Amino acid sequence: MTVLLTGGTGFIGSHTAVELLDAGHAVVLADNYSNSKPSVADRVTAITGQAVVAQEIDLLDRAALERVFQEHEFDAVIHFAGLKAVGESVAKPLEYYTNNLVGTLNLLQCMRARGVRRLVFSSSATVYRSDNPVPYREDYPTGATNPYGWTKVMIEQQLRDLAASEPAWSVVLLRYFNPIGAHPSGLIGEDPNGIPNNLVPFVAKVAAGVLPEVRIFGDDYDTPDGTGVRDYIHVMDLARGHRLALENIRPGVQTYNLGTGRGSSVRDVIAAYEEACGHAIPASVAPRRPGDLASVYADPALAARELGFTTEYSLLDMCRDSWHWQTTGAVAAA
Ligand code: UFG
């Protein structure tokens, strides 16, 4: 297939590009480079040995997007592009709703105009309401507690409404848990602007001596060691999940969790990272972060049954690949 990847030079987009190219698909990467660099496309080429088309496009620029659809015959789109920082979305709701919702609507209008009706969408475990019991199952009710989360809930709804009204659409909603790790080559990985919000990119910077210590946001949760539990998934596994979703796409809307089904605590992550980097990582307990839940992990059974998707990488693998990227690729990309 020839596939358009919006947000294609971002963390998950770039790893999925490698996975698709290695499997014989063709990709076009579209990105506005708000949270990634054009050089990522060269690194995708270095890994796969294949030329990659990368275009600087903002999804809010409808005319530019239409030109991309005129220049290429796409069989499908994987829609990664979007703003994704929870705290920033609370401070800038209008920017989040405009960027994520209007960008998606422009994309859907272009797709329909060109007769492209296969879409895989980057959704999130954040769409599960906080009163759901773990493990989270795809048929649980959805809701959100911040504008970022609402954009994911709303786009899922737009896509369900669209597919219900036009049966020619084939849509897959992939609900990611906590993607971490990097390509084992160390050439591509997560490269957030500024000080990271998420645990593993923050731990990586502390391990590298760039930041002084990890702040553990609460150790009095109802979890085995009192710290927050999450379902961390290697970005390589996640990328394979996208390929399987694409290769098994069918009319209607399918929704899948992409997680391991296993929870790891903040202390588990720090311990695994210490093993990966070979030295102690300074950490201290801080107050809980507002809005955080004690424990979030997937029921991965549906993706296993319908896509044949099971994860292969351990938490230690994820930390090793993150550290390799932190000490080689991220430094070279800076
Ligand atoms: N944490 C710390 N210290 C830090 C950062 C995080 O202790 O410096 C803890 C958090 O309290 C939480 C865990 O580490 O228990 C994971 O936090 P992350 O910020 O890495 O990830 P979240 O689970 O909070 O959020 C992620 C994505 C969101 C998405 C959500 C869906 O970042 O975009 O999963 O569940 F909405």
Boltz pocket constraint, residues with backbone or C-beta under 6 A from the ligand:
constraints:
  - pocket:
      binder: B
      contacts: [[A, 84], [A, 86], [A, 124], [A, 125], [A, 126], [A, 176], [A, 177], [A, 178], [A, 196], [A, 197], [A, 198], [A, 199], [A, 200], [A, 202], [A, 214], [A, 215], [A, 216], [A, 217], [A, 218], [A, 227], [A, 228], [A, 229], [A, 230], [A, 266], [A, 289], [A, 292], [A, 293], [A, 294], [A, 296]]
      max_distance: 6.0
